[in-house]
Each structure stands twice: as structure tokens, then as C-alpha cells.
Amino acid sequence: MDEAHGKPGEDVISMADSSVTLEDIEGELFKIERLRNVLVRRESELRYMMDDIQLCNEITRLKRELQKLVSIPDKDKSKEDRTREEELLQQINKLVETRDFLVDDVEFERLREREEDREMAAFLQPRLQNILGTKGSLQNQKVVSKSHHPAAPLITKTGLTLLKDCCGFTCAIM
């Protein structure tokens, strides 16, 4: 008798429920990984949106200050007013450039994520066909790619719309 393993001839017993199959576990792990990826993408998108809102607010604040200075007739402007006007223009220009880079980053991320989704769909297609017993028709491939990332169209459109609209009415970039 082997004391470390119990009675002789006793099989190793898994801690998993006997009704759970390896495929069930792999499927659940895949769902969790997919959900994690969706959440990471959403977090990234929210950070972009937050940065965009902050940039828009700052641009708007600077433009209001500039508008006050511009409304002063040239003959009544002090040297400090003219200097401040120039500084404000430079700051606004820098923030607009920063925001342009942000929008470009969002677009790059969206394209990268779309490519990741295509690669994942191509990777999963043969496995799903084996599980479902299908022969890989074009119709089945479309179903997989559409259901692959259900939140993507809503998230991507919402984020890009917000970034391109630049906070709606609060920030009309020059």
C-alpha cells in the first residue's frame, strides 16, 4: 500500500465536478478571457475619452480668455495683453495638436483591435466548426465574426464620435 496515494489501485480523482468536461472548462475560460479583453478595450477607450474631454475643456477655457483679449480694441491693448494673446494662441495650438494625436491614436487602436478580432475569428473558426460539426460555410463565418466581439461597434462608434465631435458644443476648435 502506498500511503501517499491511498489504497493500491485507487484512481486519481479530479477536484472538478464529474459533469464538467474539459471542453466546458476551456469554453468558460475563453469567455472570461474574451470578457477581460472587452473590459480592457473599454477601459482604454474611457481613458481616451477622459483625456479628450480634459483637452476640450482646456481649449475652451483658453479660447474664452483669448476672446476677451481680442475684443479689446488694438489702441487700448497693453503690451502684456498682446503678449498674453500670443501665449494663448500658442497654447491653444499646442493643445489642438495634442488632441489631433489623440484622435490618431484612437483610430490606430481601433484598426489594431479590428485586426486582432479578425485573427481571433480565423483562429477560432476551425475549432468552432469542430465543436458545432459544421463545414465552414461563408454564412457560419459571418455569424462568428459578428458575434465575436458584440460590444465593439457600440464602443468604437461612441468613442470615435465623441473624440471627433470634440465634446459637442463646448469646444469648437479653430
Secondary structure, DSSP 4 states (H G I P E B T S, - for coil): --GGG-STTPPP--SS-TT--HHHHHHHHHHHHHHHHHHHHHHHHHHHHHHHHHHHHHHHHHHHHHHHHHTS-GGG--HHHHHHHHHHHHHHHHHHHHHHHHHHHHHHHHHHHHHHHHHHHHHHHHHHHHHHT----HHHHHHHHHHHSTTHHHHHHHHHHHHHHTTGGG----
